Amino acid sequence: MKLSPILAQYLLNYKELKLTGIGRFVIDSSYIPDTESRQQRPVSVPDIHFEYDPTVREDTDLISFVAGETGKMKSLTAADLDSHLELARQFLNIGKPFLFEGIGTLTKNNSGKYEFTQGQPPSEKKEIQGRDDLTSTTEESFSEYEEMFSPKRPGTPMRRKIAVTIVIIAGLFTKKHPVLKQTQ
């Protein structure tokens, strides 16, 4: 489940997104979403501000919104959201930037506070070039981390191959030497 696009949509709809243990993203109150056809005029980009506040608690409205979008029970949605935010906090704590797609990037500064750099709005599909160090929340972006923590295992372990080879050689050897066959 990709949470970032849903979080970005929640932010656009309600103009405030509270993330547990991280803080608040707020859209400038003067922003009016484009409800007309996007082909007639360009999409206006909202001005997103971030307020670092590690005391922010779980937002039940956000959980209800995400549950409605994903079709999951609220308890599972709350667990998924908590897991996603814990992953974000872990990456930030080890000094890696964390990208909330459609919102922007959070980094941790030297004083331990989170800093925000606004990204592209969710309607635009642009790659961020030259920023290979960003941690994204897409499933594809986690493939490198999965490989790092669970390396691919070879098809058959080397010990097993050696053991099978010895058994085969021993079997062939006993067929050619009947003396060895009788002593067993």
Secondary structure per residue as TSV (DSSP state, phi and psi in degrees):
chain	resnum	aa	ss	phi	psi
A	1	M	-	360.0	129.2
A	2	K	-	-94.0	111.7
A	3	L	-	-85.2	-31.9
A	4	S	H	-55.8	-46.7
A	5	P	H	-62.6	-33.6
A	6	I	H	-70.5	-39.9
A	7	L	H	-63.9	-41.0
A	8	A	H	-63.8	-40.8
A	9	Q	H	-65.9	-39.9
A	10	Y	H	-60.9	-44.1
A	11	L	H	-61.0	-43.3
A	12	L	H	-64.9	-38.3
A	13	N	H	-74.4	-42.4
A	14	Y	H	-108.2	-3.2
A	15	K	S	63.4	7.2
A	16	E	E	-151.8	136.7
A	17	L	E	-131.7	116.1
A	18	K	E	-101.9	122.7
A	19	L	E	-114.3	122.8
A	20	T	T	-53.6	126.3
A	21	G	T	74.3	1.1
A	22	I	T	-116.5	-59.7
A	23	G	E	151.1	-157.5
A	24	R	E	-122.4	138.2
A	25	F	E	-104.7	131.1
A	26	V	E	-130.5	133.9
A	27	I	E	-93.0	137.5
A	28	D	-	-51.8	133.2
A	29	S	T	-64.4	-17.0
A	30	S	T	-82.0	-7.0
A	31	Y	-	-73.4	128.5
A	32	I	-	-118.1	118.6
A	33	P	-	-62.9	147.2
A	34	D	-	-78.6	108.4
A	35	T	-	-97.4	-9.6
A	36	E	S	-84.7	179.1
A	37	S	-	-59.3	132.4
A	38	R	T	-72.2	-12.7
A	39	Q	T	-81.8	-23.8
A	40	Q	T	-76.4	-35.8
A	41	R	S	-146.0	155.7
A	42	P	-	-67.8	152.3
A	43	V	-	-72.8	130.8
A	44	S	-	-81.2	140.0
A	45	V	-	-94.0	124.0
A	46	P	-	-71.6	151.3
A	47	D	-	-91.0	110.9
A	48	I	E	-101.2	131.0
A	49	H	E	-114.1	150.5
A	50	F	E	-120.7	133.5
A	51	E	E	-116.1	112.0
A	52	Y	E	-68.7	122.8
A	53	D	-	-155.3	94.0
A	54	P	T	-69.2	-6.9
A	55	T	T	-90.1	0.8
A	56	V	-	-62.2	133.9
A	57	R	-	-102.4	171.9
A	58	E	-	-55.2	131.9
A	59	D	-	-98.2	110.1
A	60	T	H	-67.1	-30.4
A	61	D	H	-66.3	-40.0
A	62	L	H	-64.0	-43.8
A	63	I	H	-62.6	-42.0
A	64	S	H	-62.4	-42.1
A	65	F	H	-63.4	-48.4
A	66	V	H	-64.1	-40.4
A	67	A	H	-61.6	-40.9
A	68	G	H	-65.1	-36.9
A	69	E	H	-74.2	-35.0
A	70	T	H	-95.7	-20.0
A	71	G	T	80.2	12.8
A	72	K	-	-93.8	162.1
A	73	M	-	-66.6	153.4
A	74	K	H	-62.0	-36.5
A	75	S	H	-65.9	-40.2
A	76	L	H	-69.3	-38.0
A	77	T	H	-63.1	-43.1
A	78	A	H	-62.0	-40.6
A	79	A	H	-66.7	-42.2
A	80	D	H	-62.5	-44.4
A	81	L	H	-64.3	-43.5
A	82	D	H	-61.9	-42.3
A	83	S	H	-63.3	-42.3
A	84	H	H	-63.4	-43.9
A	85	L	H	-71.1	-33.5
A	86	E	H	-64.8	-40.4
A	87	L	H	-62.1	-42.8
A	88	A	H	-60.9	-45.9
A	89	R	H	-63.8	-38.0
A	90	Q	H	-64.2	-44.3
A	91	F	H	-64.9	-41.2
A	92	L	H	-64.2	-38.2
A	93	N	H	-68.8	-25.1
A	94	I	T	-94.0	8.9
A	95	G	T	90.0	10.2
A	96	K	-	-94.9	137.1
A	97	P	-	-67.9	150.6
A	98	F	E	-124.2	125.6
A	99	L	E	-96.1	120.0
A	100	F	E	-96.8	104.3
A	101	E	T	-59.8	134.6
A	102	G	T	84.5	-7.4
A	103	I	T	-118.3	-62.4
A	104	G	E	158.9	-166.6
A	105	T	E	-116.4	134.8
A	106	L	E	-105.0	140.9
A	107	T	E	-134.3	160.2
A	108	K	E	-105.4	127.2
A	109	N	-	-87.9	179.5
A	110	N	T	-64.7	-26.3
A	111	S	T	-84.8	-0.9
A	112	G	S	92.2	2.9
A	113	K	-	-94.3	155.7
A	114	Y	E	-88.7	138.6
A	115	E	E	-115.2	148.6
A	116	F	E	-118.9	136.1
A	117	T	E	-122.1	119.3
A	118	Q	E	-65.6	140.8
A	119	G	-	-106.8	-159.6
A	120	Q	-	-80.1	148.3
A	121	P	-	-65.4	157.6
A	122	P	T	-64.7	-20.8
A	123	S	T	-76.8	-20.2
A	124	E	-	-93.9	137.5
A	125	K	-	-110.2	79.3
A	126	K	-	-116.0	139.6
A	127	E	-	-81.9	142.2
A	128	I	-	-87.5	112.4
A	129	Q	T	-92.8	145.7
A	130	G	T	78.5	12.7
A	131	R	-	-127.6	64.9
A	132	D	T	-70.4	-14.9
A	133	D	T	-85.5	-2.2
A	134	L	-	-71.2	142.9
A	135	T	B	-100.6	119.0
A	136	S	-	-102.1	165.0
A	137	T	-	-106.0	16.2
A	138	T	S	-83.4	155.6
A	139	E	T	-63.2	-34.9
A	140	E	G	-64.4	-32.5
A	141	S	G	-71.5	-18.7
A	142	F	G	-86.9	-5.3
A	143	S	H	-62.0	-38.9
A	144	E	H	-65.4	-38.4
A	145	Y	H	-70.1	-37.3
A	146	E	H	-63.3	-42.2
A	147	E	H	-64.8	-34.9
A	148	M	H	-68.2	-39.1
A	149	F	H	-89.9	-20.0
A	150	S	S	-137.0	82.6
A	151	P	-	-61.8	151.2
A	152	K	-	-66.2	135.9
A	153	R	-	-94.0	144.7
A	154	P	-	-66.2	155.2
A	155	G	S	-54.2	-55.6
A	156	T	S	-125.9	129.8
A	157	P	-	-61.2	148.7
A	158	M	H	-62.1	-39.0
A	159	R	H	-59.7	-41.0
A	160	R	H	-65.8	-40.9
A	161	K	H	-60.6	-42.6
A	162	I	H	-65.3	-43.7
A	163	A	H	-61.8	-43.6
A	164	V	H	-63.5	-41.4
A	165	T	H	-63.0	-42.6
A	166	I	H	-64.0	-41.7
A	167	V	H	-63.4	-41.9
A	168	I	H	-64.7	-45.2
A	169	I	H	-63.3	-42.3
A	170	A	H	-62.7	-39.8
A	171	G	H	-64.2	-43.2
A	172	L	H	-66.8	-38.0
A	173	F	H	-66.4	-39.7
A	174	T	H	-70.9	-27.5
A	175	K	H	-69.8	-35.8
A	176	K	H	-82.3	-23.7
A	177	H	-	-119.4	91.0
A	178	P	H	-64.3	-20.9
A	179	V	H	-64.9	-43.5
A	180	L	H	-66.1	-31.9
A	181	K	H	-67.6	-39.0
A	182	Q	H	-74.4	-30.7
A	183	T	H	-74.8	-16.8
A	184	Q	-	-81.3	360.0
